[in-house]
């Protein structure tokens, strides 16, 4: 297949988003509540953004995917600035509406981290799906399952990294980064919310494709058809050994 290079309009769009994010990043980098925690939280930005930049020439994502990534990274930077457990949304709500969100819903903890975990699944499922479709040629059922599994597995990995960092760093910094707020099931709830967000995104994508793509059912059926009737495992190993001989 001939590779299609991004046109000038796409490049301008990507550069505009990159510029806007640079402004957001600089704004939230100024006097964060806990500088050490801000640095830990920004490991994600330090890893993800160079990958997006370096892969742009060979694998430019759609404008929709870049918008999803941009939206998630903005709320992540907001959480990094205040630390997730201390984002003052109740103060903002009190100033705007005269009542706090926590009082309205009888919340006993700061739930900003819950929102971001949900948005992780909701906003990053589509970019993940685009990569799977374009690199692995995942079609039909697999084009929906693999992005969901990626969100679930990376959410679990992130919780393990949080735990390891909290154990290693200890003290206030470790607890600020972990952000459990006394909830022993915090990691489980965070992983569930990321999964739920991804399920919501997957259903939205499926509904849109079902309504627009007349080959939707055929593609699903084809993706579940057995492509190789012969078993693998020891049979494949024997064939490989025969080729070596």
N, C-alpha and C positions, 0 to 999 in steps of 0.2 A: 504494500500500500504506500502510495506517495505521501511523504510527510508534508503537512500544511503548516507553514510558518505563520505566527500571529501577525495580523495586519496592523497598520498604524493606529487604527481606532482602538484595537484591543490593547496595544502597548500603552497608549495614553491612559486608558482606563486603569490598567494595572499600576502604572506609575502614579496616577492620582490617588488610588487607594493606598499605595505605599507611602506617599507623602502625607496623607491624612493620618495614617497610623503612626508615622514618625512624630507628628504633632501631638497625638494622644500619648505616645510613649514618653516624650520629653515632658509633657505636662504632669503626668503621673510619676515621673522619675524625680521631680522636684520635691524635696522634703517629705518623703514617705514616712509613715508612722514609725515603722521599724526598718531601717535600711538593710539590715542583714536578712530579714524575712523577704524584703523586696527583691534582693539579689537571688535568693533561692527560688522564689516564684517566677522570676524572669528567666530561669534556665530554659523553660519552654520556648520563650521568644528567641533566646539566643541559639537554640537548636533548630526551630521550625523555619524561621525567616531566611536563614542562609540556604536551607534546602529548597524553599520556594524560589529564591533568587537564582540559584545555580541550575535548577531544573526548568526554568522558564523557556529557554531556547528549544529544548527537545520535548518538553511536556508542559506547554502552557495550559493551565486549567481554564475552564469557562468563567465568564464574568460572574455567573451565579455562584460558582464554587469560591471564587475570591471574595465575594461579598459575605458568604457564610463564614469563611475563615476570619475576615476582617471584623465581623460582628462579635464572634467569640473572643478574639484576642483583645478587643476593646473592653469587654466586661471582665476579662481576666486581668487586664492591667489595672482596672478599677479596684478589684479585689487585692491585687498585689500592693497597691498604694496604701490602703488602709489595713491590710491583712483581712482575709476573708471573714473572720469571726467578728470584725469590728467595723464593717462598712456601715455608716450611720444613716441607713435608709429611714429609720424611725424619726430621726431629727428632720430629714428632708420632708417626710410625710406630715409631720407635725407643723412645720412651717407653711406647707402648701395647703393642707386640708384641715388643720386643727386637730388631728387625731393620728396616733401612730398606727402603723400596720400591725405591730405585735398586739396592741390592745384590741384591734378589730378582729383578729383571728385567735386571740388568746394564746399567742406564742410565748414560750419561755426561753427561747434561744434566738440567736441571729441566724436567719435562714438564707443569707446571700450565697453561701457555699453550695447549698442545695440547688439554688437557681442555676448556678454556673455549671454544676455537674449535669443538670438536665439539658442546658443549652449545649454542652459538649456533645451529647448524643444527637440533639435536634439539628444543630448547625453543621457538624462535621461529618455526618453520615453521607450527605450528597457528594462532597469532595472525595470522600473515600470510595464511594461507588463509582465516580468518574474515573478514578485511577484504576480500579479493578477492571472496569469495562475496557479501558484503553490499553492497559499493560497486560492483563491476564486474559482478556477477551471473555470475561465472565458474563454469561448471558442467562436470561430467564431467571429461574429460581436462585441460581448462584449469584447473580448480580445484586440480589437483595439480601441474601444470607451473609455473604462475606463481609460487606461493610458493617452489618450488625455485629458480627463476631469480632471484627477489628475494634469497634468501639468498646465492646464488653471486655476484651482482653487488655486493651491499653488502659481502660479504667481500673482494672485489677492491678496492672503493673504500677500505675500511678499511686494507688493506695499502698502497695508494698514499698515504693520509694519513700512515701511520706513516713511510713512506720520506721524504715531503716534510718532516715534522716533524723527523726525524733529521738531514736535510741542513741544514735551517734552524737548528735549535738547536745541533747539533754537541755535542762533548764528552761527558761522562758522562751528562747528561740525555738527549741524543739517543739514545745507545746503550741507556740504561735503558728508554726508551719503545719503541725498536725491538725490543729483546729477542731478537735472532737467536741469541745465545749461540754465535757462530762458525759457524753452519750457513748456507751460502750458499743452500740450498733452503728456508729457514725459511718464507718467504712462500708458496711453492707448497704446502708441507705444511699450513700453516694453512688455506689456501683449500680444499684437498682435504678436510681434516677437517670444516670447516663444511659442505661439500657432502655428505660422507658422513653427517653427523648429520642433515641435511635429508632425504636419501634414506631413512634409517632411519625418521624421523618420517612421511614420506610413505607408506611401506609399511605402517606401523602403522595410520595413518588409513584407508588403502585397505582393509586387512583388516577393520577394525572396520565400516566402511561396507558392505563387501560382505556381511558376515554379518548386518547389521541392516536394510539397505535393499533391498527387493525390486525397486526400480526402478534399481538400480545399473547394470546392463548397458545398459538402455534409455537412461539419462542419458548414459553414455559414448558410445553409438552416436549419439545426437542431437547431442552436442557436436562430433562429427567430421563431421557432415553438412554439405555445402556450403550455406550459407544464401543466397548470392547468386551465381548462375551467370555473370552478366556480369562481365568483367574490369574492373579499376579503372585506376589509373595515368592514362595520357593520356586515356582515355575519361572518367574522372571529372572531370579538369581541363577538358575540352571542355564537359562539361555545366555545370560551375560558371561557365565563361565565358559560356555561352549565357544562364544565369540573370541574369548581370550586365547583359547587353545587353537 
